[in-house]
Amino acid sequence: MLEELKPLDGGTYTLIIMVSRDISIRVGCMGLIHFKAGLYTYTGSALGGKFGLYNRISRHLRKYGKRLKWHIDYLLSADVVYVKSLCASHSAFRFECSIATALLSMLNGVPIIGFGCSDCRCLSHLHYFRFIDHDELLDSICKLYIDLGLNPIKMLLS
């Protein structure tokens, strides 16, 4: 399914993540974080070379056999957490902060403060969505990509 993503091309992606029950996870130096059951979005970028979209997203989708490096690795390694779908777009520039900010303001995401944004000034790159269903969330994210002039690729994973 990820074949639509050219292996070495860079771009931006947003994962829609399902946490199937309330959990608490130790997330690197952030410490113990409580995650409520429900849908979350995580937005990131991969700007080419060995860190292109295909490789980055493939890494996120691997449950085991990877070093826990980024905040999102800790969350995705939990047995009750899985990536349900994603929206991605090829580009030579980082759009992750614009998308993360729009998810917060336009879609009323609840930020997990400091998560995934240690290299920028965003409030968070991980947002919790309490009052929206999956299909509506995915369509809204793809619309945000279009509004930013990107050409979104939408993928349902499970």
N, C-alpha and C positions, 0 to 999 in steps of 0.2 A: 504494500500500500504506500510506503514511503518513497516508492520509485518516482513519484511525481517531483520529488525534490532532487535536484542535481547535486551529486555528492559533495562537490567542493564550492558550490555557490553560497555566498553569504546571504543573510537576511534576518528577519525578525519572526518570532513565533509566540503564540499564546496557547498554552495547554489548558484544557478543562479537566480538572482533577476531581474524582469522587473520593471522599472520605466516608466509608460506609458506617462507621460508628465513632463516637467521641473517643479521642485518644490524646495522650500526652507524649511528646517526643523531645528528647534532648537534641537541639539543633546547634551543633558546633559551639562557638563562643556565645551564641544567643541564649544558651541555657534551655531549660524546660519550657516548652510551649504547648498550650492546650489547643487542640483543633476540634471544633464541633463537627458532627456529622453533616455532610452536605457537599455542595459544589464550591470549588475554588478555581481561580484562574491564576496561572503563573506566566508572566511575560518575560522573554529573554531575547538575546540576539546571538548570532554566530556569523562572523564577518569573513568567512572564506578560509582557504587553505585546509589544513586538517581539522579545522573547527567550523566547517560549513554546516548549513542547516541539517542536512541528512545525518551527518555524524553526531551532531549535538542532540538532535531529537532521538536518534537511535539509542544514544547513551541514556537519555532520560527514561526511555521505555524499558531498558534492561533493569530487571529487578535485582539481580545479584551479580557478583563478580566485578564490582567497580569500587574504587576508592571513594569514600564520601568526601567530596571536595567543596561543592556549593551547597548553600542552604537547602535548595530544592532536592538534592540527593538524599538528605536525611528524611524528608517527608515522603518521597517516593519509595524509599526502602521499606516502609511499614507494610505489613501484610494486608491491612484493611484499606489501603490506598491504591488507586489505579488511575491511569490517564484514560479518560473516556473519549476524548476527541481533541482536535487541535485546529488552529488556523495559523497559516504561515504565509510569508511572502518573501520572494527574493528581492534584495536591494543591496546597494553598496554602502548604505548608511544605517546607523542605529535608529530605529523607531521605537525601541522598547519603552523609553521613558514617556514618549507621547501617548503610547497605547496604555501604559499603566496608569497615567494621569487621567486619561479619558474613562477608563474602567471605573476609576474611583469617583469621578465627578458626574459622568453621564449615565452610568448604569448603577450607581449607588452601591458599589462594592465596599465591603468592610475591610480595611487594610490590616494586614498582620504587620505591624510597625517594624520597619527595619529589615524585613525579610527580602532577600534577593537584591538588595540595592546598596550594598556596601561601597560600590564604586560610582555612585551618583547621588543626587540630592533628592530623589523621590522619597515619598513616605513609605512606599512598599511596592514590590513587584508581584506580591501574592495577595489576592483578595478573596474574601468569602462572600458568597451570594446566598442569602436566606430565602428571598421571595421571588425567584425566577426559575423556570424549568430549563432543562438542558438545551433543548432545541432553540428556544428563544435566546438563551445566552450565546450559543454558538452563532446564530444569525446576527445578533447584535455586534458581536466581536468582528465578524467578517465585514459588516457595514462600517465599523470604525476604521478598519484597514482601507476600505474603499475611500472613505472620507479623507484619509491621509494621502491619497493618490497611489496606494499600493494595490497589487493584483493578488487577492487572497486565494490560497489553496485550502479548501476545507476537507478534513478527514475525520471520519467516524472510526474509532478504534475498538470499542467494545460496547 
